[in-house]
Amino acid sequence: MRRGSPLLRGTMRVALMVLVAALAGLAARNQKVTTFKSPDRQLAAVVSPADRQKGVEANESRVSILRSDGTQLRRHDFSSADGEHGYGVDGAQWTPNSLFFVFRMRNSGGHMPMYAPVVFWSRKANRFYQLNDYTADQTFSVVAPDSVSVSTWPALKPATMWLRGVRESQITELR
């Protein structure tokens, strides 16, 4: 293979993605309770291990949104009964305007390592939503005031989603 050939670039890209997925899996397995304070300091998002099944309890997450006085506004459990079919939070942050808490997920059992769902909590709706047809496997960053940089799925093309303007067809409410 010649240096710079499409085959070499493609092979290196796949190898890099597999390495990133493996490292993300290790990070999710060492998960501890993490609190993310909103920029306006009125809210906090608490990400904690689901603690469902002994031995794999740190692979899956629960996310709670709390007021500054500790009152819980909303909570979502991303765990599964067997500890291998749920999701763990792999990266998270608030939008600068404190309207959304956005996070990237990883499958707890290692299924579909190239797909990292993007979930967000909306302050206005007090609900959790998942972006349809987008992944945060290669790209995940929050952009002011309330957008998130991700990739399309499965084409992996860069995309920026404006969360306040997202259409119903682009999201699924998590219940």
Legacy VTK file of the C-alpha trace (Angstrom):
# vtk DataFile Version 3.0
C-alpha trace
ASCII
DATASET POLYDATA
POINTS 175 float
0.000 0.000 0.000
1.234 3.445 -0.886
1.320 6.065 1.819
-1.762 8.255 1.398
-3.655 5.616 -0.592
-7.445 5.457 -0.061
-7.160 1.884 1.279
-4.539 2.897 3.867
-6.527 5.976 4.907
-9.693 3.869 5.240
-7.891 1.200 7.278
-6.389 3.826 9.588
-9.784 5.499 10.008
-11.429 2.219 11.038
-8.560 1.387 13.418
-8.818 4.828 15.036
-12.593 4.504 15.471
-12.199 1.062 17.084
-9.570 2.457 19.471
-11.809 5.404 20.406
-14.751 3.038 21.029
-12.594 0.775 23.219
-11.301 3.699 25.279
-14.821 5.075 25.661
-15.965 1.679 26.906
-13.213 1.698 29.534
-14.207 5.201 30.622
-17.856 4.175 30.961
-16.880 1.123 33.034
-15.036 3.322 35.544
-18.004 5.641 35.914
-18.606 7.462 39.189
-21.274 9.970 40.193
-20.598 13.205 38.317
-22.429 16.491 38.785
-22.642 19.090 36.021
-23.777 22.537 37.193
-25.638 24.632 34.634
-23.916 27.876 33.604
-26.664 29.908 35.320
-26.149 27.796 38.512
-29.913 27.180 38.847
-29.761 23.506 37.828
-27.492 20.495 38.071
-27.366 17.301 36.058
-26.234 14.261 38.035
-24.895 11.272 36.101
-24.589 8.125 38.198
-23.994 4.410 37.631
-27.263 2.498 37.362
-26.108 -0.153 39.891
-28.488 -2.697 38.458
-26.416 -5.867 38.105
-23.377 -6.791 40.177
-20.146 -6.616 38.199
-21.460 -4.388 35.408
-23.161 -1.692 37.459
-20.884 1.076 36.173
-21.561 0.298 32.490
-24.972 1.936 32.489
-26.163 5.332 33.706
-28.970 7.246 35.302
-29.284 10.968 34.631
-31.133 13.269 37.032
-31.859 16.956 36.585
-32.087 18.858 39.871
-32.902 22.407 40.931
-30.261 24.164 43.007
-32.315 23.339 46.140
-32.046 19.605 45.326
-35.587 19.134 43.983
-35.566 16.560 41.193
-37.168 17.789 37.967
-36.637 14.705 35.803
-34.709 11.444 35.825
-34.014 8.830 33.188
-32.561 5.370 33.714
-30.551 4.070 30.738
-29.923 0.633 32.267
-31.049 -2.798 31.126
-32.024 -5.837 33.176
-28.905 -7.790 32.141
-26.398 -4.928 32.223
-25.485 -5.440 28.556
-28.251 -3.764 26.568
-28.442 -0.319 28.159
-26.348 2.807 27.779
-23.737 4.691 29.785
-23.011 8.407 29.559
-19.664 8.926 27.841
-19.466 12.720 27.633
-21.774 15.534 28.706
-22.153 19.274 29.058
-24.680 22.071 29.364
-25.327 24.501 26.557
-23.984 27.972 27.469
-27.535 29.355 27.821
-28.486 26.567 30.315
-31.488 25.508 28.211
-30.185 22.015 27.392
-28.076 19.315 29.021
-26.517 17.282 26.188
-24.748 13.936 26.442
-23.229 11.152 24.362
-24.088 7.529 25.154
-22.256 4.206 24.671
-23.890 0.799 24.559
-23.036 -1.106 27.731
-22.520 -4.433 25.979
-20.247 -3.102 23.245
-22.937 -3.503 20.570
-22.599 -1.063 17.669
-19.360 0.565 18.921
-19.408 3.023 16.024
-22.788 4.448 17.076
-22.942 6.835 20.049
-26.483 8.192 20.527
-26.902 11.864 21.392
-29.439 12.595 24.137
-30.493 15.935 25.572
-32.746 17.264 28.299
-34.825 20.320 27.428
-35.420 22.862 30.191
-38.566 24.206 28.500
-40.190 20.776 28.039
-38.558 19.081 31.071
-38.093 15.971 28.916
-35.240 13.833 27.589
-34.917 13.383 23.812
-32.639 11.399 21.535
-31.505 12.834 18.208
-32.583 10.506 15.386
-30.073 9.671 12.643
-27.115 11.311 14.403
-24.123 9.980 16.326
-21.475 11.561 18.509
-18.901 8.871 17.816
-16.478 11.097 15.917
-17.700 14.559 16.801
-19.331 15.828 19.980
-19.174 19.399 21.166
-21.626 22.009 22.340
-21.673 25.300 20.454
-23.127 28.565 21.835
-25.854 29.311 22.442
-27.568 25.903 22.117
-26.251 23.772 19.278
-24.370 20.490 19.229
-21.795 19.311 16.689
-22.353 15.662 15.777
-22.243 13.371 12.735
-25.025 11.974 10.589
-25.721 8.252 10.950
-24.687 6.061 9.208
-22.850 8.312 6.711
-20.739 9.999 9.455
-20.913 13.439 7.812
-20.377 16.441 10.151
-23.579 18.184 11.247
-24.563 20.917 13.678
-27.963 20.621 15.325
-29.646 23.709 16.746
-31.490 22.181 19.693
-34.025 24.981 20.117
-35.021 24.620 16.464
-34.971 20.820 16.186
-37.994 19.354 14.374
-40.183 16.610 15.846
-39.082 14.241 13.082
-35.457 14.649 14.216
-35.990 13.519 17.823
-37.575 10.763 19.896
-38.843 11.494 23.390
-37.430 9.094 25.956
-40.022 7.893 28.461
LINES 1 176
175 0 1 2 3 4 5 6 7 8 9 10 11 12 13 14 15 16 17 18 19 20 21 22 23 24 25 26 27 28 29 30 31 32 33 34 35 36 37 38 39 40 41 42 43 44 45 46 47 48 49 50 51 52 53 54 55 56 57 58 59 60 61 62 63 64 65 66 67 68 69 70 71 72 73 74 75 76 77 78 79 80 81 82 83 84 85 86 87 88 89 90 91 92 93 94 95 96 97 98 99 100 101 102 103 104 105 106 107 108 109 110 111 112 113 114 115 116 117 118 119 120 121 122 123 124 125 126 127 128 129 130 131 132 133 134 135 136 137 138 139 140 141 142 143 144 145 146 147 148 149 150 151 152 153 154 155 156 157 158 159 160 161 162 163 164 165 166 167 168 169 170 171 172 173 174
